Amino acid sequence: MTQFGRAAYGLKDESTGRRMANLEQAKERLGSALKALEQTALPLAEARSESAKQAGLIIELSEERERLLARLAELEDEARSVAAVSEEIESRLDGAIAEIRTALGR
C-alpha cells in the first residue's frame, strides 16, 4: 500500500483532509465577506443614485430661484412706480380739494 501512496487506494492523507477543511472554512469566510460587501454596497449604490437625482433637483430649484428673484425685482420696480403715481394723484387731489374749498369760501 505504501508503494503507490494512500491516494492511489482511495484513502485520504490526513494533511489533505486538513487542507480540504481549511479550504471549506476559507470558502465560508469568503461567502460571508461577499455577503457583507453586497449588503454594504447596495445601499451605497442606492445612495449614489439618489444623490444624482437630488443634484438634478438642486439645479432645477436654483434655476427657479433665479427666475423668482428676477420676477420679484420686476414687481418691486412696478410697486415703486405705482407708489410714485399714487403720490402724484394724492397731491393733485389735495390741490383740487383746496381749490374747491377756496372757491366755496372755506
C-alpha positions as CSV (number, residue, x, y, z in Angstrom):
1,M,0.0,0.0,0.0
2,T,2.9,2.4,0.6
3,Q,4.3,1.8,-2.9
4,F,1.5,3.9,-4.6
5,G,0.6,6.1,-1.8
6,R,-2.6,6.4,0.1
7,A,-4.4,8.4,-2.6
8,A,-4.0,5.5,-5.1
9,Y,-6.2,3.3,-2.9
10,G,-8.8,6.0,-2.4
11,L,-7.6,6.8,1.1
12,K,-7.1,10.4,2.0
13,D,-3.9,11.6,3.6
14,E,-4.5,13.4,6.9
15,S,-2.9,16.6,5.6
16,T,-5.2,16.5,2.5
17,G,-8.2,16.3,4.9
18,R,-7.0,19.3,6.8
19,R,-6.4,21.2,3.6
20,M,-9.9,20.4,2.5
21,A,-11.3,21.5,5.8
22,N,-9.3,24.7,5.7
23,L,-10.4,25.3,2.1
24,E,-14.0,24.8,3.1
25,Q,-13.6,27.3,6.0
26,A,-12.0,29.8,3.7
27,K,-14.8,29.3,1.2
28,E,-17.3,30.0,4.0
29,R,-15.4,33.1,5.1
30,L,-15.3,34.4,1.5
31,G,-19.0,33.8,1.1
32,S,-19.7,35.7,4.4
33,A,-17.4,38.5,3.3
34,L,-19.1,38.8,-0.1
35,K,-22.5,38.9,1.5
36,A,-21.4,41.6,3.9
37,L,-19.9,43.5,0.9
38,E,-23.1,43.3,-1.0
39,Q,-25.1,44.4,2.0
40,T,-22.8,47.5,2.2
41,A,-22.6,48.2,-1.5
42,L,-26.3,48.0,-2.3
43,P,-27.3,50.9,0.0
44,L,-24.2,52.8,-1.3
45,A,-25.3,52.4,-4.9
46,E,-28.9,53.5,-4.0
47,A,-27.5,56.5,-2.1
48,R,-25.4,57.5,-5.2
49,S,-28.4,57.2,-7.4
50,E,-30.5,59.3,-5.0
51,S,-27.6,61.8,-4.8
52,A,-27.7,62.2,-8.6
53,K,-31.4,62.8,-8.5
54,Q,-31.0,65.3,-5.8
55,A,-28.3,67.1,-7.7
56,G,-30.7,67.5,-10.6
57,L,-33.4,68.8,-8.3
58,I,-31.0,71.3,-6.8
59,I,-30.2,72.6,-10.3
60,E,-33.9,72.9,-11.1
61,L,-34.6,74.7,-7.9
62,S,-31.6,77.1,-8.4
63,E,-32.9,78.0,-11.8
64,E,-36.4,78.5,-10.4
65,R,-35.0,80.7,-7.6
66,E,-33.2,82.9,-10.2
67,R,-36.5,83.3,-12.2
68,L,-38.4,84.2,-9.0
69,L,-35.7,86.7,-7.9
70,A,-35.9,88.3,-11.3
71,R,-39.7,88.5,-11.1
72,L,-39.5,89.9,-7.6
73,A,-37.2,92.7,-8.8
74,E,-39.7,93.5,-11.6
75,L,-42.6,93.6,-9.1
76,E,-40.6,95.8,-6.8
77,D,-39.9,98.2,-9.6
78,E,-43.6,98.2,-10.5
79,A,-44.6,98.8,-6.9
80,R,-42.3,101.8,-6.8
81,S,-43.8,103.2,-10.0
82,V,-47.3,102.7,-8.6
83,A,-46.3,104.4,-5.3
84,A,-45.0,107.4,-7.3
85,V,-48.2,107.6,-9.4
86,S,-50.2,107.3,-6.2
87,E,-48.3,110.1,-4.5
88,E,-48.9,112.3,-7.7
89,I,-52.6,111.5,-7.6
90,E,-52.8,112.3,-3.9
91,S,-51.0,115.6,-4.4
92,R,-53.4,116.6,-7.3
93,L,-56.4,115.6,-5.3
94,D,-55.2,117.6,-2.3
95,G,-54.7,120.6,-4.6
96,A,-58.1,120.1,-6.2
97,I,-59.8,119.9,-2.8
98,A,-58.0,123.0,-1.7
99,E,-59.2,124.9,-4.8
100,I,-62.8,123.7,-4.3
101,R,-62.7,124.9,-0.7
102,T,-61.3,128.2,-1.7
103,A,-64.0,128.6,-4.4
104,L,-66.6,127.8,-1.8
105,G,-65.2,130.2,0.6
106,R,-64.0,128.0,3.3
